[in-house]
């Protein structure tokens, strides 16, 4: 979905410019790691609680304005 990338870049640079992001990548243990990081930061459960198969743009667009931090799973 190449059309999502420019939208996600604009969303990140505009609306989410003050949001701290942590992206977890790898082949094993991402979901557990994301949940542990979110719990340690006092954040709610991840917005998309499953692997988006590398669609970082989709994960970024799911973050709502006003959040201080977000943890993303990207596989």
mmCIF file of the N, C-alpha and C atoms, coordinates in Angstrom:
data_MODEL
# 
_entry.id   MODEL 
# 
loop_
_atom_site.group_PDB 
_atom_site.id 
_atom_site.type_symbol 
_atom_site.label_atom_id 
_atom_site.label_alt_id 
_atom_site.label_comp_id 
_atom_site.label_asym_id 
_atom_site.label_entity_id 
_atom_site.label_seq_id 
_atom_site.pdbx_PDB_ins_code 
_atom_site.Cartn_x 
_atom_site.Cartn_y 
_atom_site.Cartn_z 
_atom_site.occupancy 
_atom_site.B_iso_or_equiv 
_atom_site.pdbx_formal_charge 
_atom_site.auth_seq_id 
_atom_site.auth_comp_id 
_atom_site.auth_asym_id 
_atom_site.auth_atom_id 
_atom_site.pdbx_PDB_model_num 
ATOM 1   N N  . UNK A 1 1  ? 0.823  -1.181  0.000  1.00 0.00 ? 1  UNK A N  1 
ATOM 2   C CA . UNK A 1 1  ? 0.000  0.000   0.000  1.00 0.00 ? 1  UNK A CA 1 
ATOM 3   C C  . UNK A 1 1  ? 0.873  1.252   0.000  1.00 0.00 ? 1  UNK A C  1 
ATOM 4   N N  . UNK A 1 2  ? 1.431  1.577   -1.142 1.00 0.00 ? 2  UNK A N  1 
ATOM 5   C CA . UNK A 1 2  ? 2.350  2.714   -1.216 1.00 0.00 ? 2  UNK A CA 1 
ATOM 6   C C  . UNK A 1 2  ? 1.700  4.052   -0.914 1.00 0.00 ? 2  UNK A C  1 
ATOM 7   N N  . UNK A 1 3  ? 0.392  4.159   -1.042 1.00 0.00 ? 3  UNK A N  1 
ATOM 8   C CA . UNK A 1 3  ? -0.274 5.438   -0.786 1.00 0.00 ? 3  UNK A CA 1 
ATOM 9   C C  . UNK A 1 3  ? -0.297 5.775   0.706  1.00 0.00 ? 3  UNK A C  1 
ATOM 10  N N  . UNK A 1 4  ? -0.096 4.785   1.580  1.00 0.00 ? 4  UNK A N  1 
ATOM 11  C CA . UNK A 1 4  ? -0.116 5.034   3.019  1.00 0.00 ? 4  UNK A CA 1 
ATOM 12  C C  . UNK A 1 4  ? 1.144  5.755   3.505  1.00 0.00 ? 4  UNK A C  1 
ATOM 13  N N  . UNK A 1 5  ? 2.262  5.542   2.825  1.00 0.00 ? 5  UNK A N  1 
ATOM 14  C CA . UNK A 1 5  ? 3.522  6.107   3.295  1.00 0.00 ? 5  UNK A CA 1 
ATOM 15  C C  . UNK A 1 5  ? 3.497  7.629   3.387  1.00 0.00 ? 5  UNK A C  1 
ATOM 16  N N  . UNK A 1 6  ? 3.099  8.348   2.337  1.00 0.00 ? 6  UNK A N  1 
ATOM 17  C CA . UNK A 1 6  ? 3.083  9.815   2.460  1.00 0.00 ? 6  UNK A CA 1 
ATOM 18  C C  . UNK A 1 6  ? 2.111  10.289  3.537  1.00 0.00 ? 6  UNK A C  1 
ATOM 19  N N  . UNK A 1 7  ? 0.996  9.588   3.703  1.00 0.00 ? 7  UNK A N  1 
ATOM 20  C CA . UNK A 1 7  ? 0.044  9.957   4.754  1.00 0.00 ? 7  UNK A CA 1 
ATOM 21  C C  . UNK A 1 7  ? 0.672  9.774   6.131  1.00 0.00 ? 7  UNK A C  1 
ATOM 22  N N  . UNK A 1 8  ? 1.381  8.651   6.313  1.00 0.00 ? 8  UNK A N  1 
ATOM 23  C CA . UNK A 1 8  ? 2.008  8.368   7.605  1.00 0.00 ? 8  UNK A CA 1 
ATOM 24  C C  . UNK A 1 8  ? 3.129  9.353   7.907  1.00 0.00 ? 8  UNK A C  1 
ATOM 25  N N  . UNK A 1 9  ? 3.894  9.739   6.893  1.00 0.00 ? 9  UNK A N  1 
ATOM 26  C CA . UNK A 1 9  ? 4.967  10.715  7.096  1.00 0.00 ? 9  UNK A CA 1 
ATOM 27  C C  . UNK A 1 9  ? 4.373  12.051  7.552  1.00 0.00 ? 9  UNK A C  1 
ATOM 28  N N  . UNK A 1 10 ? 3.334  12.483  6.903  1.00 0.00 ? 10 UNK A N  1 
ATOM 29  C CA . UNK A 1 10 ? 2.678  13.727  7.305  1.00 0.00 ? 10 UNK A CA 1 
ATOM 30  C C  . UNK A 1 10 ? 2.086  13.655  8.700  1.00 0.00 ? 10 UNK A C  1 
ATOM 31  N N  . UNK A 1 11 ? 1.474  12.526  9.031  1.00 0.00 ? 11 UNK A N  1 
ATOM 32  C CA . UNK A 1 11 ? 0.885  12.311  10.359 1.00 0.00 ? 11 UNK A CA 1 
ATOM 33  C C  . UNK A 1 11 ? 1.964  12.370  11.434 1.00 0.00 ? 11 UNK A C  1 
ATOM 34  N N  . UNK A 1 12 ? 3.114  11.712  11.163 1.00 0.00 ? 12 UNK A N  1 
ATOM 35  C CA . UNK A 1 12 ? 4.220  11.679  12.127 1.00 0.00 ? 12 UNK A CA 1 
ATOM 36  C C  . UNK A 1 12 ? 4.838  13.063  12.281 1.00 0.00 ? 12 UNK A C  1 
ATOM 37  N N  . UNK A 1 13 ? 5.083  13.761  11.197 1.00 0.00 ? 13 UNK A N  1 
ATOM 38  C CA . UNK A 1 13 ? 5.745  15.062  11.258 1.00 0.00 ? 13 UNK A CA 1 
ATOM 39  C C  . UNK A 1 13 ? 4.825  16.156  11.774 1.00 0.00 ? 13 UNK A C  1 
ATOM 40  N N  . UNK A 1 14 ? 3.541  15.980  11.611 1.00 0.00 ? 14 UNK A N  1 
ATOM 41  C CA . UNK A 1 14 ? 2.600  17.008  12.049 1.00 0.00 ? 14 UNK A CA 1 
ATOM 42  C C  . UNK A 1 14 ? 1.971  16.692  13.386 1.00 0.00 ? 14 UNK A C  1 
ATOM 43  N N  . UNK A 1 15 ? 1.055  15.783  13.375 1.00 0.00 ? 15 UNK A N  1 
ATOM 44  C CA . UNK A 1 15 ? 0.251  15.479  14.561 1.00 0.00 ? 15 UNK A CA 1 
ATOM 45  C C  . UNK A 1 15 ? 1.056  14.775  15.645 1.00 0.00 ? 15 UNK A C  1 
ATOM 46  N N  . UNK A 1 16 ? 1.937  13.861  15.256 1.00 0.00 ? 16 UNK A N  1 
ATOM 47  C CA . UNK A 1 16 ? 2.666  13.051  16.245 1.00 0.00 ? 16 UNK A CA 1 
ATOM 48  C C  . UNK A 1 16 ? 4.085  13.538  16.512 1.00 0.00 ? 16 UNK A C  1 
ATOM 49  N N  . UNK A 1 17 ? 4.378  14.784  16.185 1.00 0.00 ? 17 UNK A N  1 
ATOM 50  C CA . UNK A 1 17 ? 5.762  15.249  16.331 1.00 0.00 ? 17 UNK A CA 1 
ATOM 51  C C  . UNK A 1 17 ? 6.254  15.234  17.776 1.00 0.00 ? 17 UNK A C  1 
ATOM 52  N N  . UNK A 1 18 ? 5.362  15.273  18.741 1.00 0.00 ? 18 UNK A N  1 
ATOM 53  C CA . UNK A 1 18 ? 5.767  15.246  20.156 1.00 0.00 ? 18 UNK A CA 1 
ATOM 54  C C  . UNK A 1 18 ? 5.559  13.873  20.800 1.00 0.00 ? 18 UNK A C  1 
ATOM 55  N N  . UNK A 1 19 ? 5.205  12.888  20.009 1.00 0.00 ? 19 UNK A N  1 
ATOM 56  C CA . UNK A 1 19 ? 4.982  11.536  20.514 1.00 0.00 ? 19 UNK A CA 1 
ATOM 57  C C  . UNK A 1 19 ? 6.262  10.730  20.385 1.00 0.00 ? 19 UNK A C  1 
ATOM 58  N N  . UNK A 1 20 ? 6.695  10.136  21.492 1.00 0.00 ? 20 UNK A N  1 
ATOM 59  C CA . UNK A 1 20 ? 7.857  9.261   21.456 1.00 0.00 ? 20 UNK A CA 1 
ATOM 60  C C  . UNK A 1 20 ? 7.446  7.886   20.952 1.00 0.00 ? 20 UNK A C  1 
ATOM 61  N N  . UNK A 1 21 ? 8.216  7.356   20.021 1.00 0.00 ? 21 UNK A N  1 
ATOM 62  C CA . UNK A 1 21 ? 7.887  6.065   19.430 1.00 0.00 ? 21 UNK A CA 1 
ATOM 63  C C  . UNK A 1 21 ? 8.976  5.048   19.707 1.00 0.00 ? 21 UNK A C  1 
ATOM 64  N N  . UNK A 1 22 ? 8.547  3.823   19.957 1.00 0.00 ? 22 UNK A N  1 
ATOM 65  C CA . UNK A 1 22 ? 9.462  2.688   20.051 1.00 0.00 ? 22 UNK A CA 1 
ATOM 66  C C  . UNK A 1 22 ? 8.924  1.630   19.109 1.00 0.00 ? 22 UNK A C  1 
ATOM 67  N N  . UNK A 1 23 ? 9.732  1.204   18.166 1.00 0.00 ? 23 UNK A N  1 
ATOM 68  C CA . UNK A 1 23 ? 9.328  0.165   17.217 1.00 0.00 ? 23 UNK A CA 1 
ATOM 69  C C  . UNK A 1 23 ? 10.128 -1.095  17.509 1.00 0.00 ? 23 UNK A C  1 
ATOM 70  N N  . UNK A 1 24 ? 9.431  -2.203  17.637 1.00 0.00 ? 24 UNK A N  1 
ATOM 71  C CA . UNK A 1 24 ? 10.059 -3.487  17.922 1.00 0.00 ? 24 UNK A CA 1 
ATOM 72  C C  . UNK A 1 24 ? 10.031 -4.311  16.642 1.00 0.00 ? 24 UNK A C  1 
ATOM 73  N N  . UNK A 1 25 ? 11.205 -4.732  16.196 1.00 0.00 ? 25 UNK A N  1 
ATOM 74  C CA . UNK A 1 25 ? 11.320 -5.541  14.985 1.00 0.00 ? 25 UNK A CA 1 
ATOM 75  C C  . UNK A 1 25 ? 12.069 -6.827  15.318 1.00 0.00 ? 25 UNK A C  1 
ATOM 76  N N  . UNK A 1 26 ? 11.955 -7.792  14.468 1.00 0.00 ? 26 UNK A N  1 
ATOM 77  C CA . UNK A 1 26 ? 12.665 -9.051  14.666 1.00 0.00 ? 26 UNK A CA 1 
ATOM 78  C C  . UNK A 1 26 ? 11.842 -10.212 14.163 1.00 0.00 ? 26 UNK A C  1 
ATOM 79  N N  . UNK A 1 27 ? 12.317 -11.413 14.446 1.00 0.00 ? 27 UNK A N  1 
ATOM 80  C CA . UNK A 1 27 ? 11.629 -12.586 13.933 1.00 0.00 ? 27 UNK A CA 1 
ATOM 81  C C  . UNK A 1 27 ? 10.878 -13.349 15.007 1.00 0.00 ? 27 UNK A C  1 
ATOM 82  N N  . UNK A 1 28 ? 11.257 -13.207 16.261 1.00 0.00 ? 28 UNK A N  1 
ATOM 83  C CA . UNK A 1 28 ? 10.571 -13.925 17.345 1.00 0.00 ? 28 UNK A CA 1 
ATOM 84  C C  . UNK A 1 28 ? 10.395 -13.024 18.561 1.00 0.00 ? 28 UNK A C  1 
ATOM 85  N N  . UNK A 1 29 ? 9.269  -13.170 19.250 1.00 0.00 ? 29 UNK A N  1 
ATOM 86  C CA . UNK A 1 29 ? 9.059  -12.501 20.525 1.00 0.00 ? 29 UNK A CA 1 
ATOM 87  C C  . UNK A 1 29 ? 8.646  -11.053 20.458 1.00 0.00 ? 29 UNK A C  1 
ATOM 88  N N  . UNK A 1 30 ? 8.235  -10.570 19.307 1.00 0.00 ? 30 UNK A N  1 
ATOM 89  C CA . UNK A 1 30 ? 7.887  -9.152  19.187 1.00 0.00 ? 30 UNK A CA 1 
ATOM 90  C C  . UNK A 1 30 ? 6.656  -8.786  19.998 1.00 0.00 ? 30 UNK A C  1 
ATOM 91  N N  . UNK A 1 31 ? 5.613  -9.581  19.915 1.00 0.00 ? 31 UNK A N  1 
ATOM 92  C CA . UNK A 1 31 ? 4.364  -9.246  20.605 1.00 0.00 ? 31 UNK A CA 1 
ATOM 93  C C  . UNK A 1 31 ? 4.577  -9.182  22.107 1.00 0.00 ? 31 UNK A C  1 
ATOM 94  N N  . UNK A 1 32 ? 5.279  -10.154 22.655 1.00 0.00 ? 32 UNK A N  1 
ATOM 95  C CA . UNK A 1 32 ? 5.554  -10.158 24.093 1.00 0.00 ? 32 UNK A CA 1 
ATOM 96  C C  . UNK A 1 32 ? 6.411  -8.966  24.488 1.00 0.00 ? 32 UNK A C  1 
ATOM 97  N N  . UNK A 1 33 ? 7.419  -8.661  23.672 1.00 0.00 ? 33 UNK A N  1 
ATOM 98  C CA . UNK A 1 33 ? 8.300  -7.530  23.961 1.00 0.00 ? 33 UNK A CA 1 
ATOM 99  C C  . UNK A 1 33 ? 7.536  -6.213  23.916 1.00 0.00 ? 33 UNK A C  1 
ATOM 100 N N  . UNK A 1 34 ? 6.668  -6.050  22.930 1.00 0.00 ? 34 UNK A N  1 
ATOM 101 C CA . UNK A 1 34 ? 5.867  -4.828  22.821 1.00 0.00 ? 34 UNK A CA 1 
ATOM 102 C C  . UNK A 1 34 ? 4.990  -4.664  24.048 1.00 0.00 ? 34 UNK A C  1 
ATOM 103 N N  . UNK A 1 35 ? 4.362  -5.733  24.478 1.00 0.00 ? 35 UNK A N  1 
ATOM 104 C CA . UNK A 1 35 ? 3.495  -5.656  25.660 1.00 0.00 ? 35 UNK A CA 1 
ATOM 105 C C  . UNK A 1 35 ? 4.285  -5.345  26.922 1.00 0.00 ? 35 UNK A C  1 
ATOM 106 N N  . UNK A 1 36 ? 5.479  -5.910  27.053 1.00 0.00 ? 36 UNK A N  1 
ATOM 107 C CA . UNK A 1 36 ? 6.322  -5.628  28.225 1.00 0.00 ? 36 UNK A CA 1 
ATOM 108 C C  . UNK A 1 36 ? 6.785  -4.173  28.238 1.00 0.00 ? 36 UNK A C  1 
ATOM 109 N N  . UNK A 1 37 ? 7.197  -3.661  27.094 1.00 0.00 ? 37 UNK A N  1 
ATOM 110 C CA . UNK A 1 37 ? 7.644  -2.266  27.011 1.00 0.00 ? 37 UNK A CA 1 
ATOM 111 C C  . UNK A 1 37 ? 6.480  -1.329  27.328 1.00 0.00 ? 37 UNK A C  1 
ATOM 112 N N  . UNK A 1 38 ? 5.313  -1.606  26.760 1.00 0.00 ? 38 UNK A N  1 
ATOM 113 C CA . UNK A 1 38 ? 4.144  -0.758  27.014 1.00 0.00 ? 38 UNK A CA 1 
ATOM 114 C C  . UNK A 1 38 ? 3.788  -0.767  28.496 1.00 0.00 ? 38 UNK A C  1 
ATOM 115 N N  . UNK A 1 39 ? 3.841  -1.927  29.127 1.00 0.00 ? 39 UNK A N  1 
ATOM 116 C CA . UNK A 1 39 ? 3.536  -2.010  30.559 1.00 0.00 ? 39 UNK A CA 1 
ATOM 117 C C  . UNK A 1 39 ? 4.568  -1.249  31.384 1.00 0.00 ? 39 UNK A C  1 
ATOM 118 N N  . UNK A 1 40 ? 5.836  -1.359  31.024 1.00 0.00 ? 40 UNK A N  1 
ATOM 119 C CA . UNK A 1 40 ? 6.893  -0.663  31.758 1.00 0.00 ? 40 UNK A CA 1 
ATOM 120 C C  . UNK A 1 40 ? 6.760  0.853   31.627 1.00 0.00 ? 40 UNK A C  1 
ATOM 121 N N  . UNK A 1 41 ? 6.273  1.315   30.482 1.00 0.00 ? 41 UNK A N  1 
ATOM 122 C CA . UNK A 1 41 ? 6.084  2.752   30.262 1.00 0.00 ? 41 UNK A CA 1 
ATOM 123 C C  . UNK A 1 41 ? 4.756  3.259   30.803 1.00 0.00 ? 41 UNK A C  1 
ATOM 124 N N  . UNK A 1 42 ? 3.911  2.350   31.275 1.00 0.00 ? 42 UNK A N  1 
ATOM 125 C CA . UNK A 1 42 ? 2.607  2.754   31.785 1.00 0.00 ? 42 UNK A CA 1 
ATOM 126 C C  . UNK A 1 42 ? 1.622  3.091   30.682 1.00 0.00 ? 42 UNK A C  1 
ATOM 127 N N  . UNK A 1 43 ? 1.868  2.570   29.505 1.00 0.00 ? 43 UNK A N  1 
ATOM 128 C CA . UNK A 1 43 ? 0.994  2.818   28.359 1.00 0.00 ? 43 UNK A CA 1 
ATOM 129 C C  . UNK A 1 43 ? -0.069 1.727   28.263 1.00 0.00 ? 43 UNK A C  1 
ATOM 130 N N  . UNK A 1 44 ? -1.195 2.031   27.625 1.00 0.00 ? 44 UNK A N  1 
ATOM 131 C CA . UNK A 1 44 ? -2.210 0.998   27.437 1.00 0.00 ? 44 UNK A CA 1 
ATOM 132 C C  . UNK A 1 44 ? -1.718 -0.071  26.461 1.00 0.00 ? 44 UNK A C  1 
ATOM 133 N N  . UNK A 1 45 ? -2.513 -1.114  26.322 1.00 0.00 ? 45 UNK A N  1 
ATOM 134 C CA . UNK A 1 45 ? -2.175 -2.173  25.369 1.00 0.00 ? 45 UNK A CA 1 
ATOM 135 C C  . UNK A 1 45 ? -1.918 -1.555  23.992 1.00 0.00 ? 45 UNK A C  1 
ATOM 136 N N  . UNK A 1 46 ? -1.049 -2.156  23.207 1.00 0.00 ? 46 UNK A N  1 
ATOM 137 C CA . UNK A 1 46 ? -0.789 -1.621  21.867 1.00 0.00 ? 46 UNK A CA 1 
ATOM 138 C C  . UNK A 1 46 ? -2.069 -1.490  21.058 1.00 0.00 ? 46 UNK A C  1 
ATOM 139 N N  . UNK A 1 47 ? -2.108 -0.486  20.197 1.00 0.00 ? 47 UNK A N  1 
ATOM 140 C CA . UNK A 1 47 ? -3.294 -0.207  19.408 1.00 0.00 ? 47 UNK A CA 1 
ATOM 141 C C  . UNK A 1 47 ? -3.625 -1.343  18.459 1.00 0.00 ? 47 UNK A C  1 
ATOM 142 N N  . UNK A 1 48 ? -2.620 -1.859  17.791 1.00 0.00 ? 48 UNK A N  1 
ATOM 143 C CA . UNK A 1 48 ? -2.804 -2.998  16.893 1.00 0.00 ? 48 UNK A CA 1 
ATOM 144 C C  . UNK A 1 48 ? -2.038 -4.166  17.509 1.00 0.00 ? 48 UNK A C  1 
ATOM 145 N N  . UNK A 1 49 ? -2.727 -5.007  18.269 1.00 0.00 ? 49 UNK A N  1 
ATOM 146 C CA . UNK A 1 49 ? -2.027 -6.024  19.060 1.00 0.00 ? 49 UNK A CA 1 
ATOM 147 C C  . UNK A 1 49 ? -1.560 -7.226  18.249 1.00 0.00 ? 49 UNK A C  1 
ATOM 148 N N  . UNK A 1 50 ? -1.165 -6.999  17.024 1.00 0.00 ? 50 UNK A N  1 
ATOM 149 C CA . UNK A 1 50 ? -0.652 -8.089  16.207 1.00 0.00 ? 50 UNK A CA 1 
ATOM 150 C C  . UNK A 1 50 ? 0.311  -7.513  15.176 1.00 0.00 ? 50 UNK A C  1 
ATOM 151 N N  . UNK A 1 51 ? 1.090  -8.371  14.599 1.00 0.00 ? 51 UNK A N  1 
ATOM 152 C CA . UNK A 1 51 ? 2.089  -7.983  13.626 1.00 0.00 ? 51 UNK A CA 1 
ATOM 153 C C  . UNK A 1 51 ? 1.420  -7.474  12.355 1.00 0.00 ? 51 UNK A C  1 
ATOM 154 N N  . UNK A 1 52 ? 1.851  -6.330  11.878 1.00 0.00 ? 52 UNK A N  1 
ATOM 155 C CA . UNK A 1 52 ? 1.291  -5.749  10.653 1.00 0.00 ? 52 UNK A CA 1 
ATOM 156 C C  . UNK A 1 52 ? 2.115  -6.097  9.420  1.00 0.00 ? 52 UNK A C  1 
ATOM 157 N N  . UNK A 1 53 ? 2.994  -7.088  9.538  1.00 0.00 ? 53 UNK A N  1 
ATOM 158 C CA . UNK A 1 53 ? 3.775  -7.566  8.399  1.00 0.00 ? 53 UNK A CA 1 
ATOM 159 C C  . UNK A 1 53 ? 4.532  -6.444  7.705  1.00 0.00 ? 53 UNK A C  1 
ATOM 160 N N  . UNK A 1 54 ? 5.147  -5.606  8.503  1.00 0.00 ? 54 UNK A N  1 
ATOM 161 C CA . UNK A 1 54 ? 5.996  -4.553  7.961  1.00 0.00 ? 54 UNK A CA 1 
ATOM 162 C C  . UNK A 1 54 ? 5.281  -3.280  7.573  1.00 0.00 ? 54 UNK A C  1 
ATOM 163 N N  . UNK A 1 55 ? 4.009  -3.165  7.847  1.00 0.00 ? 55 UNK A N  1 
ATOM 164 C CA . UNK A 1 55 ? 3.272  -1.961  7.469  1.00 0.00 ? 55 UNK A CA 1 
ATOM 165 C C  . UNK A 1 55 ? 3.391  -0.909  8.577  1.00 0.00 ? 55 UNK A C  1 
ATOM 166 N N  . UNK A 1 56 ? 4.556  -0.325  8.690  1.00 0.00 ? 56 UNK A N  1 
ATOM 167 C CA . UNK A 1 56 ? 4.792  0.690   9.696  1.00 0.00 ? 56 UNK A CA 1 
ATOM 168 C C  . UNK A 1 56 ? 3.844  1.869   9.506  1.00 0.00 ? 56 UNK A C  1 
ATOM 169 N N  . UNK A 1 57 ? 3.536  2.205   8.266  1.00 0.00 ? 57 UNK A N  1 
ATOM 170 C CA . UNK A 1 57 ? 2.631  3.326   7.987  1.00 0.00 ? 57 UNK A CA 1 
ATOM 171 C C  . UNK A 1 57 ? 1.270  3.089   8.617  1.00 0.00 ? 57 UNK A C  1 
ATOM 172 N N  . UNK A 1 58 ? 0.763  1.863   8.533  1.00 0.00 ? 58 UNK A N  1 
ATOM 173 C CA . UNK A 1 58 ? -0.536 1.547   9.119  1.00 0.00 ? 58 UNK A CA 1 
ATOM 174 C C  . UNK A 1 58 ? -0.496 1.677   10.637 1.00 0.00 ? 58 UNK A C  1 
ATOM 175 N N  . UNK A 1 59 ? 0.596  1.241   11.240 1.00 0.00 ? 59 UNK A N  1 
ATOM 176 C CA . UNK A 1 59 ? 0.758  1.392   12.688 1.00 0.00 ? 59 UNK A CA 1 
ATOM 177 C C  . UNK A 1 59 ? 0.793  2.859   13.095 1.00 0.00 ? 59 UNK A C  1 
ATOM 178 N N  . UNK A 1 60 ? 1.523  3.681   12.350 1.00 0.00 ? 60 UNK A N  1 
ATOM 179 C CA . UNK A 1 60 ? 1.612  5.108   12.672 1.00 0.00 ? 60 UNK A CA 1 
ATOM 180 C C  . UNK A 1 60 ? 0.252  5.793   12.562 1.00 0.00 ? 60 UNK A C  1 
ATOM 181 N N  . UNK A 1 61 ? -0.494 5.458   11.539 1.00 0.00 ? 61 UNK A N  1 
ATOM 182 C CA . UNK A 1 61 ? -1.799 6.084   11.338 1.00 0.00 ? 61 UNK A CA 1 
ATOM 183 C C  . UNK A 1 61 ? -2.808 5.673   12.402 1.00 0.00 ? 61 UNK A C  1 
ATOM 184 N N  . UNK A 1 62 ? -2.557 4.578   13.116 1.00 0.00 ? 62 UNK A N  1 
ATOM 185 C CA . UNK A 1 62 ? -3.465 4.131   14.171 1.00 0.00 ? 62 UNK A CA 1 
ATOM 186 C C  . UNK A 1 62 ? -3.249 4.876   15.483 1.00 0.00 ? 62 UNK A C  1 
ATOM 187 N N  . UNK A 1 63 ? -2.149 5.608   15.607 1.00 0.00 ? 63 UNK A N  1 
ATOM 188 C CA . UNK A 1 63 ? -1.854 6.345   16.840 1.00 0.00 ? 63 UNK A CA 1 
ATOM 189 C C  . UNK A 1 63 ? -2.697 7.614   16.869 1.00 0.00 ? 63 UNK A C  1 
ATOM 190 N N  . UNK A 1 64 ? -3.381 7.823   17.958 1.00 0.00 ? 64 UNK A N  1 
ATOM 191 C CA . UNK A 1 64 ? -4.250 8.998   18.111 1.00 0.00 ? 64 UNK A CA 1 
ATOM 192 C C  . UNK A 1 64 ? -3.456 10.194  18.630 1.00 0.00 ? 64 UNK A C  1 
ATOM 193 N N  . UNK A 1 65 ? -3.880 11.383  18.268 1.00 0.00 ? 65 UNK A N  1 
ATOM 194 C CA . UNK A 1 65 ? -3.197 12.596  18.754 1.00 0.00 ? 65 UNK A CA 1 
ATOM 195 C C  . UNK A 1 65 ? -3.240 12.689  20.279 1.00 0.00 ? 65 UNK A C  1 
ATOM 196 N N  . UNK A 1 66 ? -2.216 13.309  20.831 1.00 0.00 ? 66 UNK A N  1 
ATOM 197 C CA . UNK A 1 66 ? -2.184 13.540  22.263 1.00 0.00 ? 66 UNK A CA 1 
ATOM 198 C C  . UNK A 1 66 ? -1.462 12.471  23.063 1.00 0.00 ? 66 UNK A C  1 
ATOM 199 N N  . UNK A 1 67 ? -1.095 11.379  22.441 1.00 0.00 ? 67 UNK A N  1 
ATOM 200 C CA . UNK A 1 67 ? -0.357 10.346  23.179 1.00 0.00 ? 67 UNK A CA 1 
ATOM 201 C C  . UNK A 1 67 ? 1.086  10.789  23.336 1.00 0.00 ? 67 UNK A C  1 
ATOM 202 N N  . UNK A 1 68 ? 1.640  10.554  24.522 1.00 0.00 ? 68 UNK A N  1 
ATOM 203 C CA . UNK A 1 68 ? 3.032  10.930  24.766 1.00 0.00 ? 68 UNK A CA 1 
ATOM 204 C C  . UNK A 1 68 ? 3.991  9.886   24.222 1.00 0.00 ? 68 UNK A C  1 
ATOM 205 N N  . UNK A 1 69 ? 3.572  8.618   24.272 1.00 0.00 ? 69 UNK A N  1 
ATOM 206 C CA . UNK A 1 69 ? 4.430  7.521   23.820 1.00 0.00 ? 69 UNK A CA 1 
ATOM 207 C C  . UNK A 1 69 ? 3.570  6.463   23.138 1.00 0.00 ? 69 UNK A C  1 
ATOM 208 N N  . UNK A 1 70 ? 4.202  5.718   22.271 1.00 0.00 ? 70 UNK A N  1 
ATOM 209 C CA . UNK A 1 70 ? 3.542  4.589   21.616 1.00 0.00 ? 70 UNK A CA 1 
ATOM 210 C C  . UNK A 1 70 ? 4.598  3.523   21.311 1.00 0.00 ? 70 UNK A C  1 
ATOM 211 N N  . UNK A 1 71 ? 4.198  2.271   21.429 1.00 0.00 ? 71 UNK A N  1 
ATOM 212 C CA . UNK A 1 71 ? 5.079  1.147   21.125 1.00 0.00 ? 71 UNK A CA 1 
ATOM 213 C C  . UNK A 1 71 ? 4.460  0.403   19.951 1.00 0.00 ? 71 UNK A C  1 
ATOM 214 N N  . UNK A 1 72 ? 5.257  0.206   18.893 1.00 0.00 ? 72 UNK A N  1 
ATOM 215 C CA . UNK A 1 72 ? 4.766  -0.419  17.683 1.00 0.00 ? 72 UNK A CA 1 
ATOM 216 C C  . UNK A 1 72 ? 5.457  -1.742  17.424 1.00 0.00 ? 72 UNK A C  1 
ATOM 217 N N  . UNK A 1 73 ? 4.701  -2.682  16.880 1.00 0.00 ? 73 UNK A N  1 
ATOM 218 C CA . UNK A 1 73 ? 5.254  -3.959  16.454 1.00 0.00 ? 73 UNK A CA 1 
ATOM 219 C C  . UNK A 1 73 ? 5.323  -3.969  14.938 1.00 0.00 ? 73 UNK A C  1 
ATOM 220 N N  . UNK A 1 74 ? 6.523  -4.165  14.430 1.00 0.00 ? 74 UNK A N  1 
ATOM 221 C CA . UNK A 1 74 ? 6.718  -4.183  12.982 1.00 0.00 ? 74 UNK A CA 1 
ATOM 222 C C  . UNK A 1 74 ? 7.526  -5.427  12.648 1.00 0.00 ? 74 UNK A C  1 
ATOM 223 N N  . UNK A 1 75 ? 6.971  -6.290  11.841 1.00 0.00 ? 75 UNK A N  1 
ATOM 224 C CA . UNK A 1 75 ? 7.668  -7.541  11.565 1.00 0.00 ? 75 UNK A CA 1 
ATOM 225 C C  . UNK A 1 75 ? 7.973  -7.710  10.139 1.00 0.00 ? 75 UNK A C  1 
# 
